[in-house]
Amino acid sequence: MSIELGIIEGFYGPLWSWEGREETVAFLGEHGYRFYHYAPKADEFLRERWREDHPVATMASLARLAGFCRDRGVRFGVGLSPFEIYRSFDDEARSALTRKLAQLDDLGLDDLAILFDDMRGDLPALATTQARIIHWIAERTRAGRIIACPTYYTDDPTLDRAYGVRPAAYLEDLGAALDPKIEVFWTGEEVCSREYSPGHLERVAGQLRRKPFLWDNYPVNDGAMSVGLHLRAFTGRPASLAPWLSAHAVNPALQCVLSRIPALSLAESYDKGEAYEYGAAFLRAATKVLGSELGALVQRHQRLLQDIGLDRLGETKQRLRTRYDAIDHPGAREIVAFLDGAYAYAPAAGT
């Protein structure tokens, strides 16, 4: 494979199980995926409550997951989001961050992601302040690779509406201030980009002074997207992107097992290049993940499950539920849970 592929569990919403994470690492590791980053937004000890210690049980589970990854030749990383620390990087913040970094280092990190995404950004000297914090962290972590996520990680004006208008020349200033060894995440022209082009990535690489580390928001289906199962094989990611990328990280769906279907198709896209066919790739991937019978059934219902939307299925929802409830497979159980509304977006709960 011509590019480093990996998973970044970076979505909002219900957490994956520890067993599901290990199964995903093992399965995708056999198909070319070389890193796994733990960064779910629902782990508040990585985000709003980052100054507090993780529960002992969570740290023990993370340590087991780190060892599981190492045993399979998969890089293990954690995404830390020290929420708006750049607004007051004082002695208290530095002390708390030192403690958090030491705890994460005990896991034996290969990668440490510092994530400034989805935070206020219309602040003076944002880029240079963030770069200073990242360099401070780099001097204190044993992680072999550091990847930063900018506050403005896409061209999409959605971020400006949500978090304030981005400072002029933000990407250029960040790229100039950051040590060239620091990688930088980028999601593309949109938060959830429909496609990527070498021309776009070349322009962004010029702004950042390094190739972007792609954070691909497909098949993620958190928030308002949770009304659909993102099953379709990857499109709009031609193999010609590889020379313009540092690596390609997939932000998966809320459904751990079903996420493996599109993830497999991305590996096939890079392997086959211009010979890639997304329809055939889907069926091959679905068969590997679900078996031939269930894979074919999901292919038949793909449009219903992905495009129609849970709230518009009407009476079809019960018929689908009855069909999948009769199948003893974790992928089928995820479909049943989806049809039952288990993954539904709940704004009042902050998920």
Secondary structure as GFF3:
##gff-version 3
##sequence-region A 1 351
A	DSSP	beta_strand	5	9	.	.	.	ID=ss1
A	DSSP	alpha_helix	18	29	.	.	.	ID=ss2
A	DSSP	beta_strand	33	38	.	.	.	ID=ss3
A	DSSP	three_ten_helix	44	46	.	.	.	ID=ss4
A	DSSP	alpha_helix	56	71	.	.	.	ID=ss5
A	DSSP	beta_strand	75	80	.	.	.	ID=ss6
A	DSSP	three_ten_helix	85	87	.	.	.	ID=ss7
A	DSSP	alpha_helix	91	105	.	.	.	ID=ss8
A	DSSP	beta_strand	111	115	.	.	.	ID=ss9
A	DSSP	alpha_helix	126	138	.	.	.	ID=ss10
A	DSSP	beta_strand	145	149	.	.	.	ID=ss11
A	DSSP	alpha_helix	158	163	.	.	.	ID=ss12
A	DSSP	alpha_helix	170	177	.	.	.	ID=ss13
A	DSSP	beta_strand	183	186	.	.	.	ID=ss14
A	DSSP	alpha_helix	198	208	.	.	.	ID=ss15
A	DSSP	beta_strand	213	216	.	.	.	ID=ss16
A	DSSP	three_ten_helix	223	227	.	.	.	ID=ss17
A	DSSP	three_ten_helix	239	244	.	.	.	ID=ss18
A	DSSP	beta_strand	247	250	.	.	.	ID=ss19
A	DSSP	alpha_helix	256	272	.	.	.	ID=ss20
A	DSSP	three_ten_helix	273	275	.	.	.	ID=ss21
A	DSSP	alpha_helix	278	290	.	.	.	ID=ss22
A	DSSP	alpha_helix	292	303	.	.	.	ID=ss23
A	DSSP	pi_helix	304	308	.	.	.	ID=ss24
A	DSSP	three_ten_helix	310	312	.	.	.	ID=ss25
A	DSSP	alpha_helix	316	325	.	.	.	ID=ss26
A	DSSP	alpha_helix	330	339	.	.	.	ID=ss27
A	DSSP	three_ten_helix	347	349	.	.	.	ID=ss28
###
